[in-house]
Amino acid sequence: MKRFLLINVLLIFGWAASMAQVTKVNQYGEDQNGNQIDPTTHANKLDSTDTEIQSLPPKLYMWHLSKELGNRTIVPIDTLSHQFQNANLNEGMDGSYNHLGNMGSPRLSRIFFERNDNGPTLFLNPFSFFIYRPSQIFFTNSNIPYTNITYHKAGDKLTGEEHFRSYFSVNVNKRAAFGFTTDYLYGRGQYNSQSTAYFNGTLFGSYIGDRYEFQGIYSQNYMKNNENGGITDDRYITDPEAISGNKKTIEATNIPTVLDETTNRNKNAFLHLTQRYNIGFRRLVKETKNDSVPSKQKNDTIPPKTEYVPVTSFIHTIHIERTSHKFTSKDSVSNYYANDYLNTDTTAVRDTTVCFSIKNTFGIKLLEGFNKYAKAGLTAFISHKYSSYTLMGEEGKGEVRNTEQEVYLGGELSKRQGNVLHYHVLGKTGMAGKAIGQFFLNGDININFPLFKDTVRFVARGAISNTLAPYYMRHYHSKHFWWDDNMNKMFRTRFDGDLSIENWGTELQAGVENIKNYTYFNAASLPEQNSGNIQVLSAKLNQNFRFGVLHLDNEITWQKSSNQTVLPLPNLSLYHNLYLQVKLAKKVLSLELGADVKYFSEYYAPGYTPALSQFRLQDSSDKVKIGGYPIIDVYANFHLKRTRFYLMMYHVNCGSGTMHYFLAPHYPINPRMLKFGLSWNFFD
């Protein structure tokens, strides 16, 4: 894999160097020979004399696609250096995730309102650190090619971690662009038998014309993570002297783990295509005072400027996906699993399942803003999804194949233009197949208004849904786990909102959710439903302070579950970041030097079952609390023109205090280690 990384880096650097000489363009869009140049297609052309020449200033924008209809949302380019040192932490930017210790290991957010089962199957949901869905892919349109290389490294060759990601995008012309990303993660693991090795390759392309628009993605993931079942005794961390006699600390590699030869493998590939055809008209563009004509053209006859105004769009989106899950184990641990349904004459396990799906969505949209009376956009759509599942059958009876079909009819109302008021409402209801009886309705409203020479932003959101549990919570066959249960539908109602004042550094969030028939994995790692109602209340305050070059960022989250037995949550989660922010080297180099701390109150956090890759309730016979322990990191964060890099000492307080550094029961986090990261943008 080192050879693979080296080849990638050399190829990209070589390409960037060879393209560094580009044609010089004057104010009339001409080269030095008087030829007209299209900046999106000729920005990187080398002149015939191989003279060193000047490049165009970069102009680019990025966007995401909406999940249902492929609407485009412009998003900021990731060039900020603030908190870059946390970009590769498995616990998230603000430390809100529980996980198994190693980079890329399965994780679950402690903040209930941040949980999002966005994976294609139940088995990939815990890998949100690495998995990217279609709505998370960045599309780019730029006048010159854009490349980003990001590399993170920590630890040594035996127990360290590396994460390499590259992004490349280039325009064919002003409307068409394509690119690719590669993502390679290798976490060897500080503790035994917990390594992670993931690879993703994604191709994407777009054409944004007046009448026709197209965006496409092909993505493939291969993921392998070894499972160690946690350490055999928490005292190796909390009270090492009781285990070793005199040693105050024990090397992580010397701590025994429950499992040694157990692995989960997940493969995922999807093709996502969305297109639309716009019907509209052309209209004159009103000239503004800022419009100017170069002196060379003042006496020329200039045709009036026009623009194409779309009125109606016809939309089609297709999503094809295949996901496979494989669990293998040669470990023999007495009473680790309660049941043996297959291969009872051997301890070896080879559990497999495959999911394949095709989803088509067709829509008609009346667009917002084509005249003064069209204050909002209105869309009607219908979708059909076919899913096929392959499960293991009973001993000697081969595989079991099940299929499900879902047909939904839906609509969307949205207002995205203007500076004061925006809103969006989307709803759909099941019409046929497994979709009957299911419905989704969610919406939000965004209001901006002035206050004391500042702008206050208020966002309110609401959602109501009645849904079936995911397929693999209703049906799954394996050696140690076997269930077939259709279950009741889960009814959820949520209301939440944000209030933020940017110049004050203040953001307040609050929300409430009620869940009937909440579905979860119980202490026996079996799917179960709570027939009653569970309420979750949550409030979060972000308040940042600045005193000259000294900054203090704070995030305080309070939440309350009405049933801590079924849905355990910590009452309090904290994140604080104290740092100096200065400009050096004639204000070319930006530096953040500081320390941050992550903390949450003690609670009976969900345990983890390797054979299912799922978090579940703890067994009452081995119930432990985690939390009440601060995790402190010290860092130096730099930003020099197009380059960001950092040095961080992770978990600098390791070995002090209560030594209770667990983010999942019996899974300690990594001890103190030095981390390094680099991100480099190329506009060539």
C-alpha positions as CSV (number, residue, x, y, z in Angstrom):
1,M,0.0,0.0,0.0
2,K,2.9,2.3,0.6
3,R,3.9,1.9,-3.1
4,F,0.3,2.7,-4.1
5,L,0.4,5.9,-2.0
6,L,3.8,6.9,-3.4
7,I,2.7,6.4,-7.0
8,N,-0.4,8.5,-6.5
9,V,1.5,11.4,-4.9
10,L,4.2,11.3,-7.6
11,L,1.6,11.2,-10.4
12,I,-0.3,14.1,-9.1
13,F,2.7,16.2,-8.3
14,G,4.2,15.4,-11.7
15,W,0.9,16.4,-13.4
16,A,0.7,19.6,-11.5
17,A,4.3,20.6,-12.4
18,S,3.8,19.9,-16.1
19,M,0.7,22.0,-16.2
20,A,2.2,25.0,-14.3
21,Q,2.8,27.0,-17.5
22,V,-0.4,28.5,-18.9
23,T,-1.4,31.0,-21.5
24,K,-1.5,34.7,-20.5
25,V,-4.9,36.3,-21.2
26,N,-5.5,40.0,-21.5
27,Q,-8.7,42.0,-20.6
28,Y,-10.2,41.1,-24.0
29,G,-9.9,37.4,-23.5
30,E,-6.9,37.2,-26.0
31,D,-3.5,35.6,-25.8
32,Q,-0.3,37.4,-26.7
33,N,-0.9,36.6,-30.4
34,G,-4.3,38.1,-30.4
35,N,-6.2,34.8,-30.4
36,Q,-9.5,34.5,-28.5
37,I,-9.1,32.1,-25.5
38,D,-11.9,30.2,-23.7
39,P,-10.5,30.3,-20.1
40,T,-12.4,27.1,-19.1
41,T,-10.7,25.0,-21.8
42,H,-7.4,26.7,-22.5
43,A,-6.3,28.0,-19.2
44,N,-3.5,25.4,-18.9
45,K,-2.2,25.4,-22.6
46,L,1.6,25.8,-23.0
47,D,2.8,28.3,-25.7
48,S,5.0,27.3,-28.6
49,T,8.1,28.8,-27.2
50,D,7.9,27.1,-23.8
51,T,8.1,30.5,-22.2
52,E,7.2,30.7,-18.5
53,I,3.8,32.3,-18.5
54,Q,1.1,33.5,-16.0
55,S,-1.9,31.5,-15.0
56,L,-5.5,32.7,-14.7
57,P,-6.9,33.5,-11.2
58,P,-8.9,30.6,-10.0
59,K,-12.7,30.9,-10.1
60,L,-14.7,27.9,-8.9
61,Y,-17.7,26.8,-7.0
62,M,-18.9,23.5,-5.5
63,W,-22.3,22.0,-4.9
64,H,-24.1,19.0,-3.4
65,L,-27.1,17.1,-4.7
66,S,-30.3,16.7,-2.6
67,K,-31.2,13.1,-1.8
68,E,-34.6,12.8,-3.5
69,L,-34.7,15.0,-6.5
70,G,-31.1,16.0,-7.3
71,N,-31.5,19.7,-6.5
72,R,-28.2,21.6,-6.4
73,T,-27.0,23.4,-3.2
74,I,-23.9,25.5,-3.5
75,V,-21.5,24.7,-0.6
76,P,-18.3,26.5,0.5
77,I,-14.9,25.2,-0.6
78,D,-13.0,23.6,2.2
79,T,-10.1,26.0,2.6
80,L,-10.4,27.1,6.2
81,S,-7.7,26.0,8.6
82,H,-9.7,26.4,11.8
83,Q,-10.0,23.0,13.6
84,F,-8.2,21.3,10.7
85,Q,-6.3,19.3,13.4
86,N,-9.6,17.5,14.3
87,A,-10.6,16.6,10.7
88,N,-9.2,13.1,10.9
89,L,-10.5,12.2,14.4
90,N,-12.9,9.3,14.6
91,E,-14.8,11.0,17.4
92,G,-15.6,13.9,15.1
93,M,-14.7,17.6,14.9
94,D,-16.2,18.3,18.3
95,G,-15.7,14.9,19.9
96,S,-19.3,13.8,19.9
97,Y,-18.9,10.2,18.7
98,N,-18.4,7.0,20.7
99,H,-16.1,4.5,18.9
100,L,-13.9,1.5,19.4
101,G,-10.5,3.4,19.6
102,N,-8.9,3.0,16.2
103,M,-9.2,5.4,13.3
104,G,-12.2,4.4,11.1
105,S,-13.7,1.9,13.6
106,P,-17.5,1.7,14.0
107,R,-18.9,4.8,15.8
108,L,-22.2,6.2,17.2
109,S,-23.0,9.8,18.0
110,R,-23.7,10.5,21.7
111,I,-25.8,13.5,20.5
112,F,-29.2,12.0,19.6
113,F,-30.2,14.8,17.2
114,E,-27.0,14.2,15.2
115,R,-27.6,10.5,14.6
116,N,-28.3,9.8,11.0
117,D,-28.7,6.3,9.6
118,N,-27.5,7.3,6.2
119,G,-25.9,4.1,5.1
120,P,-27.2,1.8,2.4
121,T,-27.6,-1.1,4.9
122,L,-27.6,-1.5,8.7
123,F,-24.0,-2.9,8.5
124,L,-22.5,0.3,7.0
125,N,-24.3,2.8,9.2
126,P,-21.5,2.7,11.9
127,F,-18.8,3.6,9.3
128,S,-20.0,7.2,8.7
129,F,-16.4,8.4,9.2
130,F,-15.4,6.9,5.8
131,I,-18.6,6.2,3.8
132,Y,-19.8,9.0,1.5
133,R,-23.4,9.0,0.1
134,P,-24.4,10.7,-3.2
135,S,-25.7,13.8,-1.3
136,Q,-22.2,14.2,0.3
137,I,-20.2,14.1,-3.0
138,F,-18.7,17.5,-4.1
139,F,-19.2,18.6,-7.7
140,T,-17.0,21.3,-9.0
141,N,-17.1,23.9,-11.8
142,S,-14.0,26.0,-12.3
143,N,-12.1,27.9,-15.0
144,I,-8.9,26.0,-14.3
145,P,-8.3,22.4,-13.1
146,Y,-8.6,22.0,-9.3
147,T,-6.7,19.4,-7.2
148,N,-6.6,18.7,-3.5
149,I,-4.3,16.3,-1.7
150,T,-4.8,15.6,2.0
151,Y,-2.6,13.3,4.1
152,H,-2.9,12.5,7.8
153,K,-0.4,10.4,9.8
154,A,0.1,9.3,13.4
155,G,2.2,6.8,15.3
156,D,4.8,4.4,14.1
157,K,5.1,1.7,11.5
158,L,3.7,-1.0,13.8
159,T,0.7,0.7,15.5
160,G,0.3,4.0,13.6
161,E,-2.3,5.2,11.2
162,E,-2.4,6.9,7.7
163,H,-5.2,8.5,5.7
164,F,-4.6,9.7,2.2
165,R,-7.3,11.5,0.1
166,S,-7.1,13.1,-3.3
167,Y,-9.6,15.2,-5.2
168,F,-9.4,16.3,-8.9
169,S,-11.8,18.2,-11.1
170,V,-11.5,19.7,-14.5
171,N,-13.9,21.5,-16.9
172,V,-14.2,20.3,-20.5
173,N,-15.9,23.6,-21.3
174,K,-17.9,26.2,-19.3
175,R,-20.8,23.7,-18.8
176,A,-19.3,20.3,-18.5
177,A,-16.8,19.0,-15.9
178,F,-15.6,15.7,-14.5
179,G,-13.3,14.5,-11.8
180,F,-12.4,11.7,-9.3
181,T,-11.6,11.1,-5.7
182,T,-9.5,8.4,-4.0
183,D,-9.6,7.7,-0.3
184,Y,-7.3,5.2,1.4
185,L,-7.3,4.7,5.2
186,Y,-5.1,2.3,7.1
187,G,-5.2,2.2,10.9
188,R,-2.9,-0.5,12.3
189,G,-4.3,0.0,15.8
190,Q,-2.6,0.6,19.1
191,Y,-4.4,-2.4,20.6
192,N,-4.2,-6.0,19.2
193,S,-6.4,-7.2,16.4
194,Q,-8.2,-3.9,15.6
195,S,-6.7,-2.8,12.3
196,T,-8.8,-1.0,9.7
197,A,-8.1,-0.9,5.9
198,Y,-10.5,1.0,3.7
199,F,-10.4,2.1,0.1
200,N,-12.8,4.3,-2.0
201,G,-12.6,5.3,-5.6
202,T,-15.3,7.7,-7.0
203,L,-15.8,9.2,-10.5
204,F,-18.2,12.1,-11.0
205,G,-19.2,14.3,-13.9
206,S,-21.7,17.1,-14.6
207,Y,-23.2,19.1,-17.4
208,I,-25.1,22.3,-16.4
209,G,-26.8,23.8,-19.5
210,D,-29.7,26.2,-19.9
211,R,-32.0,23.5,-20.9
212,Y,-30.4,20.2,-20.0
213,E,-28.6,19.3,-16.7
214,F,-26.8,16.1,-15.8
215,Q,-24.8,14.8,-12.8
216,G,-23.5,11.4,-12.4
217,I,-21.5,9.4,-9.7
218,Y,-19.9,6.0,-9.7
219,S,-18.4,5.0,-6.3
220,Q,-16.9,1.8,-5.0
221,N,-15.8,1.0,-1.4
222,Y,-13.8,-1.9,0.0
223,M,-13.6,-2.0,3.8
224,K,-12.0,-4.5,6.1
225,N,-11.8,-4.1,9.9
226,N,-10.5,-6.6,12.4
227,E,-12.5,-7.1,15.6
228,N,-10.9,-7.7,19.0
229,G,-14.0,-7.7,21.2
230,G,-12.5,-5.2,23.6
231,I,-9.9,-5.8,26.3
232,T,-10.3,-8.7,28.7
233,D,-10.2,-6.5,31.8
234,D,-10.7,-2.8,32.2
235,R,-8.2,-2.6,35.0
236,Y,-5.4,-2.8,32.4
237,I,-6.4,0.8,31.8
238,T,-8.1,2.0,35.0
239,D,-5.8,0.3,37.6
240,P,-2.8,-1.3,35.9
241,E,-0.9,-1.8,39.2
242,A,-3.6,-4.2,40.3
243,I,-2.9,-6.4,37.2
244,S,0.9,-6.0,36.8
245,G,2.0,-5.4,40.4
246,N,4.2,-2.4,40.1
247,K,3.6,-0.9,36.6
248,K,1.7,2.4,36.5
249,T,0.9,1.9,32.8
250,I,0.9,-1.0,30.4
251,E,1.8,-0.8,26.8
252,A,-1.4,-1.0,24.6
253,T,0.1,-3.8,22.5
254,N,0.6,-5.9,25.7
255,I,-3.0,-5.8,26.8
256,P,-4.9,-9.0,26.0
257,T,-8.1,-8.7,23.9
258,V,-11.1,-11.0,23.7
259,L,-10.8,-11.9,20.0
260,D,-7.8,-12.4,17.8
261,E,-9.0,-13.9,14.5
262,T,-12.3,-12.1,13.7
263,T,-12.9,-9.8,10.7
264,N,-15.7,-7.9,9.1
265,R,-15.6,-7.1,5.4
266,N,-18.0,-4.7,3.6
267,K,-18.1,-4.0,-0.1
268,N,-20.3,-1.3,-1.6
269,A,-20.7,0.1,-5.1
270,F,-23.3,2.5,-6.4
271,L,-24.2,4.4,-9.6
272,H,-26.2,7.6,-9.1
273,L,-27.4,9.6,-12.2
274,T,-29.7,12.6,-12.1
275,Q,-30.9,14.6,-15.1
276,R,-33.4,17.3,-15.9
277,Y,-34.7,19.1,-18.9
278,N,-35.8,22.7,-18.5
279,I,-38.5,24.5,-20.6
280,G,-38.4,28.2,-20.5
281,F,-37.8,31.5,-22.4
282,R,-35.1,34.1,-23.0
283,R,-35.3,37.6,-21.7
284,L,-33.1,40.7,-21.7
285,V,-30.7,41.3,-18.9
286,K,-30.9,44.8,-17.4
287,E,-27.6,46.6,-17.5
288,T,-26.2,47.9,-14.2
289,K,-23.9,50.8,-13.5
290,N,-21.1,48.3,-13.0
291,D,-21.3,47.0,-16.5
292,S,-18.4,48.3,-18.5
293,V,-17.3,47.9,-22.2
294,P,-13.5,47.7,-23.0
295,S,-12.4,50.6,-25.1
296,K,-11.6,48.3,-28.0
297,Q,-15.3,47.5,-28.3
298,K,-16.9,50.9,-27.6
299,N,-17.6,51.6,-31.3
300,D,-18.7,48.0,-32.1
301,T,-22.4,47.1,-32.3
302,I,-23.0,45.0,-29.1
303,P,-26.0,42.7,-29.1
304,P,-28.2,43.0,-26.0
305,K,-27.5,40.6,-23.2
306,T,-30.1,37.8,-22.7
307,E,-30.5,35.0,-20.2
308,Y,-32.4,31.8,-20.3
309,V,-35.2,31.6,-17.7
310,P,-36.4,28.0,-17.0
311,V,-40.0,27.7,-16.1
312,T,-40.6,23.9,-15.8
313,S,-38.2,21.0,-15.2
314,F,-38.7,17.4,-16.0
315,I,-36.6,15.3,-13.6
316,H,-35.3,11.8,-13.6
317,T,-32.9,10.2,-11.0
318,I,-31.7,6.6,-10.9
319,H,-29.7,5.0,-8.2
320,I,-28.3,1.4,-8.5
321,E,-26.4,-0.1,-5.5
322,R,-24.9,-3.3,-4.4
323,T,-23.7,-4.0,-0.9
324,S,-22.2,-7.2,0.6
325,H,-21.3,-8.0,4.2
326,K,-19.1,-10.8,5.4
327,F,-18.2,-11.8,8.9
328,T,-15.5,-14.4,9.5
329,S,-14.1,-15.7,12.8
330,K,-11.9,-18.6,14.0
331,D,-12.0,-17.5,17.6
332,S,-13.3,-19.9,20.2
333,V,-14.5,-18.0,23.3
334,S,-16.7,-19.8,25.8
335,N,-20.2,-18.4,26.1
336,Y,-19.4,-15.4,23.9
337,Y,-22.5,-16.0,21.7
338,A,-25.6,-17.6,23.1
339,N,-26.7,-19.6,20.0
340,D,-25.3,-21.7,17.2
341,Y,-27.7,-22.0,14.2
342,L,-25.2,-23.1,11.5
343,N,-22.1,-25.3,11.3
344,T,-22.5,-26.5,14.9
345,D,-19.7,-29.0,14.5
346,T,-17.0,-26.2,14.1
347,T,-16.2,-22.9,15.7
348,A,-15.4,-21.3,12.3
349,V,-17.9,-18.6,11.2
350,R,-18.5,-17.4,7.6
351,D,-21.6,-15.2,7.7
352,T,-22.6,-13.5,4.4
353,T,-25.4,-11.4,3.0
354,V,-25.9,-9.3,-0.2
355,C,-28.3,-6.4,-0.9
356,F,-29.0,-5.1,-4.4
357,S,-31.4,-2.2,-5.2
358,I,-32.6,0.0,-8.1
359,K,-34.5,3.2,-7.4
360,N,-36.1,5.5,-10.1
361,T,-37.6,8.9,-9.3
362,F,-39.5,10.9,-11.9
363,G,-40.6,14.5,-11.2
364,I,-42.1,17.7,-12.7
365,K,-41.0,21.0,-11.1
366,L,-42.5,24.5,-11.6
367,L,-39.5,26.7,-10.8
368,E,-39.2,29.6,-8.5
369,G,-38.5,33.2,-9.8
370,F,-39.4,33.0,-13.5
371,N,-41.7,36.0,-12.9
372,K,-42.6,38.2,-10.0
373,Y,-45.6,36.0,-9.0
374,A,-43.6,32.8,-8.9
375,K,-42.5,33.2,-5.3
376,A,-41.8,29.5,-4.7
377,G,-41.0,26.3,-6.5
378,L,-43.4,23.4,-6.6
379,T,-42.5,19.8,-7.5
380,A,-44.5,16.6,-7.8
381,F,-42.7,13.2,-8.0
382,I,-43.1,9.5,-8.0
383,S,-40.5,6.9,-7.0
384,H,-40.1,3.1,-7.3
385,K,-37.5,1.1,-5.5
386,Y,-36.7,-2.6,-6.1
387,S,-34.6,-4.4,-3.5
388,S,-33.2,-7.9,-3.4
389,Y,-31.6,-9.5,-0.4
390,T,-29.6,-12.7,-0.2
391,L,-29.5,-14.4,3.2
392,M,-28.0,-17.6,4.5
393,G,-30.4,-20.6,4.5
394,E,-30.8,-23.4,7.0
395,E,-28.1,-26.1,7.1
396,G,-27.9,-27.9,3.7
397,K,-30.7,-25.8,2.1
398,G,-28.7,-23.1,0.3
399,E,-29.4,-19.4,0.2
400,V,-32.6,-17.5,0.8
401,R,-33.6,-14.7,-1.6
402,N,-36.2,-12.1,-0.7
403,T,-37.4,-9.1,-2.7
404,E,-39.2,-5.9,-1.7
405,Q,-40.8,-3.1,-3.8
406,E,-41.7,0.4,-2.7
407,V,-43.7,3.0,-4.6
408,Y,-44.0,6.5,-3.2
409,L,-45.9,9.6,-4.4
410,G,-44.6,12.9,-3.1
411,G,-44.3,16.7,-3.5
412,E,-42.0,19.5,-2.6
413,L,-42.6,23.2,-2.0
414,S,-39.6,25.5,-1.6
415,K,-38.4,29.1,-1.6
416,R,-34.6,29.5,-1.9
417,Q,-34.3,32.9,-3.5
418,G,-34.1,36.2,-1.6
419,N,-32.2,37.4,1.5
420,V,-34.9,37.3,4.2
421,L,-37.2,34.3,4.1
422,H,-36.5,30.8,2.8
423,Y,-38.6,27.6,3.4
424,H,-38.7,24.0,2.2
425,V,-41.3,21.3,2.7
426,L,-41.1,17.8,1.3
427,G,-43.5,14.9,1.8
428,K,-44.2,11.5,0.4
429,T,-46.6,8.7,1.1
430,G,-46.5,5.0,0.2
431,M,-48.7,3.8,-2.6
432,A,-47.7,0.2,-3.2
433,G,-45.6,-2.7,-1.9
434,K,-43.8,-2.3,1.4
435,A,-44.4,1.4,1.2
436,I,-48.1,1.1,2.0
437,G,-48.7,2.7,5.4
438,Q,-45.4,4.6,5.4
439,F,-45.1,8.3,5.0
440,F,-42.5,11.1,5.5
441,L,-43.1,14.8,6.0
442,N,-40.3,17.3,6.8
443,G,-39.8,21.0,6.4
444,D,-37.8,24.0,7.5
445,I,-38.1,27.8,7.5
446,N,-35.2,30.2,7.6
447,I,-35.5,33.9,8.5
448,N,-32.8,36.5,8.5
449,F,-33.3,39.9,10.1
450,P,-31.0,42.8,11.2
451,L,-30.2,43.5,14.9
452,F,-27.7,46.1,16.1
453,K,-25.8,46.2,12.8
454,D,-25.7,42.4,12.8
455,T,-27.8,39.7,11.2
456,V,-29.9,37.2,13.2
457,R,-30.6,33.9,11.6
458,F,-33.5,31.8,12.8
459,V,-34.2,28.3,11.5
460,A,-37.1,26.1,12.6
461,R,-37.5,22.5,11.5
462,G,-40.2,19.8,11.8
463,A,-40.5,16.2,10.8
464,I,-43.2,13.5,11.1
465,S,-42.7,9.9,9.8
466,N,-44.2,6.5,10.0
467,T,-41.7,3.9,8.8
468,L,-40.7,0.2,8.8
469,A,-37.6,-0.8,10.5
470,P,-34.6,-1.4,8.2
471,Y,-34.7,-4.8,6.4
472,Y,-31.8,-6.3,8.4
473,M,-33.6,-5.5,11.7
474,R,-36.6,-7.5,10.4
475,H,-34.7,-10.4,8.7
476,Y,-31.2,-11.7,9.2
477,H,-29.6,-15.2,9.2
478,S,-26.2,-16.1,10.5
479,K,-24.4,-18.7,12.6
480,H,-25.1,-16.9,15.9
481,F,-28.0,-14.7,15.1
482,W,-31.3,-15.6,13.3
483,W,-34.5,-13.6,13.2
484,D,-37.5,-13.0,10.9
485,D,-39.9,-10.4,12.4
486,N,-41.9,-7.8,10.4
487,M,-42.2,-5.5,13.4
488,N,-44.5,-2.5,13.9
489,K,-43.9,0.7,12.1
490,M,-42.0,3.4,14.0
491,F,-43.8,6.7,14.4
492,R,-41.6,9.8,15.0
493,T,-42.4,13.5,15.5
494,R,-39.5,16.0,15.8
495,F,-39.4,19.8,16.2
496,D,-36.1,21.7,16.6
497,G,-34.6,25.1,15.7
498,D,-31.5,27.3,15.7
499,L,-31.0,30.9,16.6
500,S,-27.6,32.4,15.7
501,I,-25.9,35.8,15.7
502,E,-22.6,35.5,13.8
503,N,-20.7,38.6,15.1
504,W,-21.6,37.6,18.7
505,G,-20.3,34.1,18.1
506,T,-23.6,32.8,19.5
507,E,-25.7,29.9,18.3
508,L,-28.5,28.3,20.3
509,Q,-30.2,25.0,19.3
510,A,-33.1,23.3,20.9
511,G,-35.4,20.4,20.0
512,V,-37.8,17.7,21.1
513,E,-38.7,14.3,19.6
514,N,-41.3,11.7,20.4
515,I,-40.8,8.1,19.2
516,K,-43.4,5.3,19.4
517,N,-42.2,1.7,18.7
518,Y,-38.5,2.8,19.0
519,T,-36.4,0.0,17.4
520,Y,-33.0,-1.0,18.9
521,F,-30.7,-3.9,19.6
522,N,-31.2,-5.2,23.1
523,A,-28.6,-6.7,25.5
524,A,-28.8,-10.0,23.7
525,S,-28.0,-8.2,20.4
526,L,-31.4,-8.9,19.0
527,P,-33.8,-6.4,17.4
528,E,-36.5,-5.2,19.8
529,Q,-39.2,-2.5,19.9
530,N,-40.4,-0.4,22.8
531,S,-44.2,-0.3,22.5
532,G,-44.5,2.9,24.4
533,N,-43.4,6.5,23.7
534,I,-39.9,7.8,24.3
535,Q,-39.2,11.5,24.4
536,V,-35.8,13.2,23.9
537,L,-35.2,16.8,24.9
538,S,-32.0,18.5,23.7
539,A,-30.4,22.0,23.9
540,K,-27.0,23.1,22.6
541,L,-25.2,26.4,23.1
542,N,-22.2,27.5,21.0
543,Q,-20.6,30.6,22.4
544,N,-17.3,31.9,21.1
545,F,-15.2,34.6,22.8
546,R,-12.3,36.6,21.5
547,F,-9.8,38.8,23.5
548,G,-7.4,40.2,20.9
549,V,-5.4,37.2,19.6
550,L,-6.8,34.9,22.3
551,H,-9.9,32.8,21.4
552,L,-12.1,30.5,23.4
553,D,-14.7,28.4,21.6
554,N,-17.4,26.6,23.6
555,E,-20.0,24.0,22.9
556,I,-22.3,22.8,25.6
557,T,-25.0,20.1,24.9
558,W,-27.7,19.0,27.3
559,Q,-30.1,16.2,26.5
560,K,-32.6,14.0,28.4
561,S,-34.1,10.7,27.4
562,S,-37.3,9.7,29.1
563,N,-36.2,6.0,29.0
564,Q,-32.5,5.7,29.8
565,T,-32.8,1.9,29.9
566,V,-33.8,1.6,26.2
567,L,-32.3,4.8,24.9
568,P,-29.3,5.8,27.1
569,L,-27.8,9.3,26.5
570,P,-25.3,11.3,28.5
571,N,-27.0,14.4,30.1
572,L,-24.0,16.7,29.3
573,S,-21.4,16.9,26.5
574,L,-18.8,19.6,26.4
575,Y,-16.2,20.8,23.9
576,H,-13.9,23.7,24.7
577,N,-11.1,25.1,22.5
578,L,-8.6,27.7,23.8
579,Y,-6.1,29.0,21.2
580,L,-4.0,31.9,20.0
581,Q,-4.6,33.1,16.4
582,V,-1.9,35.2,14.9
583,K,-0.4,36.2,11.5
584,L,3.3,35.7,10.9
585,A,5.8,36.2,8.1
586,K,4.3,39.5,6.9
587,K,0.8,38.1,7.5
588,V,1.3,35.4,5.0
589,L,1.3,32.5,7.5
590,S,-1.6,32.0,9.8
591,L,-1.1,30.1,13.1
592,E,-3.4,28.7,15.7
593,L,-1.7,27.4,18.8
594,G,-3.9,25.9,21.5
595,A,-5.5,23.0,23.3
596,D,-9.0,21.6,23.2
597,V,-10.9,19.3,25.6
598,K,-13.8,16.9,25.1
599,Y,-15.9,15.7,28.0
600,F,-19.2,14.0,28.7
601,S,-21.0,12.9,31.8
602,E,-21.1,9.3,32.9
603,Y,-23.8,7.0,31.5
604,Y,-24.4,3.4,30.5
605,A,-23.3,3.7,26.9
606,P,-24.2,1.1,24.3
607,G,-21.9,-1.9,24.0
608,Y,-20.8,-3.4,20.7
609,T,-21.3,-6.8,19.0
610,P,-18.6,-7.7,16.4
611,A,-20.7,-10.3,14.6
612,L,-23.3,-7.7,13.7
613,S,-21.1,-4.5,13.6
614,Q,-23.8,-3.0,15.8
615,F,-24.1,-1.0,19.0
616,R,-26.5,-2.5,21.5
617,L,-27.6,-2.2,25.1
618,Q,-25.2,-3.5,27.7
619,D,-25.7,-6.9,29.4
620,S,-26.9,-6.4,33.0
621,S,-24.3,-8.9,34.3
622,D,-21.4,-6.8,32.9
623,K,-22.7,-3.2,33.0
624,V,-20.2,-0.4,33.2
625,K,-20.4,3.4,32.9
626,I,-18.1,5.4,30.6
627,G,-17.5,9.1,30.7
628,G,-16.5,11.6,33.3
629,Y,-13.0,11.7,31.8
630,P,-11.6,14.7,29.8
631,I,-9.7,14.1,26.6
632,I,-7.2,16.9,26.0
633,D,-5.3,17.6,22.8
634,V,-2.5,20.2,22.2
635,Y,-2.0,21.4,18.7
636,A,-0.4,23.9,16.3
637,N,-2.4,24.6,13.2
638,F,-0.9,26.5,10.2
639,H,-2.2,28.0,7.0
640,L,0.2,29.2,4.3
641,K,-1.5,30.4,1.1
642,R,-3.0,27.2,-0.4
643,T,-1.5,24.8,2.1
644,R,-2.8,23.8,5.6
645,F,-0.9,21.6,8.0
646,Y,-0.9,20.8,11.7
647,L,0.9,19.0,14.5
648,M,-1.1,17.6,17.4
649,M,-0.3,15.7,20.5
650,Y,-3.5,13.6,20.9
651,H,-4.7,12.6,24.4
652,V,-1.9,14.5,26.1
653,N,-3.4,13.9,29.5
654,C,-3.1,10.1,29.2
655,G,-1.7,8.6,32.4
656,S,-3.3,11.2,34.7
657,G,-6.6,11.5,36.5
658,T,-9.0,8.6,36.7
659,M,-7.5,6.8,33.7
660,H,-11.0,5.9,32.5
661,Y,-10.5,6.7,28.8
662,F,-13.2,4.6,27.1
663,L,-15.5,5.8,24.4
664,A,-17.3,2.4,24.3
665,P,-17.6,-0.2,27.1
666,H,-14.3,-2.2,27.3
667,Y,-12.8,-0.4,24.2
668,P,-10.2,2.1,25.4
669,I,-9.2,5.0,23.1
670,N,-5.6,5.3,21.9
671,P,-3.0,6.5,24.4
672,R,-0.9,9.6,23.8
673,M,0.3,9.9,20.2
674,L,1.7,12.6,17.8
675,K,-0.4,13.4,14.8
676,F,0.4,15.3,11.6
677,G,-1.8,16.4,8.7
678,L,-1.3,18.3,5.4
679,S,-3.8,19.6,2.9
680,W,-2.7,21.2,-0.4
681,N,-4.8,22.9,-3.1
682,F,-3.6,23.2,-6.7
683,F,-5.2,25.6,-9.1
684,D,-3.3,24.6,-12.3
